[in-house]
């Protein structure tokens, strides 16, 4: 019984406290503009490609949203409340 208590006490005494060591590191230099990558190629071409991709994604989203609304209206799942049907 005493041996188990002594072993536990020894382990507690050896345990390091859980904490952070906050200090200034000399080997780390602050970033500068020279560390940034150098742009290559035409910005106009890169901009055109990015805009084309964004416009296609926008068009796809509009088509999917409008298709969903048309399907919901035609199937009767959603009633938009446009008023009573007028006709013959």
C-alpha positions in Angstrom: 0.0 0.0 0.0 2.8 2.4 0.9 4.7 1.5 -2.2 1.8 2.3 -4.5 1.4 5.7 -2.7 5.1 6.4 -2.9 5.1 5.6 -6.6 2.1 7.9 -7.3 3.8 10.7 -5.3 7.0 10.2 -7.2 5.2 10.5 -10.6 3.3 13.6 -9.5 6.6 15.2 -8.4 8.3 14.4 -11.7 5.4 15.7 -13.8 6.1 18.9 -15.6 3.6 21.6 -15.2 1.4 22.2 -18.2 2.1 25.6 -19.5 3.5 27.6 -22.4 6.9 29.0 -22.7 6.5 32.4 -24.3 9.8 34.0 -25.5 11.2 35.9 -28.4 13.0 33.7 -31.0 16.0 35.4 -32.5 16.2 33.1 -35.6 12.8 34.2 -37.0 13.0 37.2 -39.3 9.9 39.3 -40.1 8.6 38.8 -43.7 9.4 41.4 -46.3 8.1 42.2 -49.8 11.1 40.3 -51.2 9.6 37.1 -49.8 6.5 37.4 -52.0 6.4 35.5 -55.3 7.0 37.6 -58.5 4.0 37.8 -60.8 4.5 36.1 -64.2 2.4 36.2 -67.4 -0.2 38.6 -68.5 -2.6 39.8 -65.8 -5.2 40.4 -68.5 -5.3 36.8 -69.6 -5.4 35.6 -66.0 -8.2 38.0 -65.2 -10.2 36.9 -68.3 -9.9 33.2 -67.4 -10.9 33.9 -63.8 -13.9 36.0 -64.9 -15.0 33.3 -67.5 -14.9 30.7 -64.8 -16.9 32.9 -62.4 -19.5 33.8 -65.0 -20.0 30.2 -65.9 -20.5 29.3 -62.2 -23.0 32.2 -61.9 -24.9 31.1 -65.0 -25.0 27.5 -63.7 -26.3 28.6 -60.3 -29.0 30.7 -62.0 -30.1 27.8 -64.2 -30.2 25.4 -61.3 -32.2 27.8 -59.1 -34.7 28.7 -61.8 -35.1 25.0 -62.7 -35.7 24.2 -59.0 -38.4 26.9 -58.8 -40.1 25.8 -62.0 -40.1 22.2 -60.8 -41.5 23.1 -57.4 -44.3 25.2 -58.9 -45.3 22.7 -61.5 -45.3 19.8 -59.1 -47.5 21.6 -56.6 -45.0 21.3 -53.8 -44.9 25.1 -53.4 -47.8 27.5 -53.8 -46.4 31.0 -54.5 -49.7 32.7 -53.8 -50.0 34.6 -57.1 -53.7 35.0 -56.7 -56.8 33.1 -58.0 -56.7 31.5 -61.4 -58.6 33.6 -63.9 -59.8 32.0 -67.0 -62.7 30.2 -68.8 
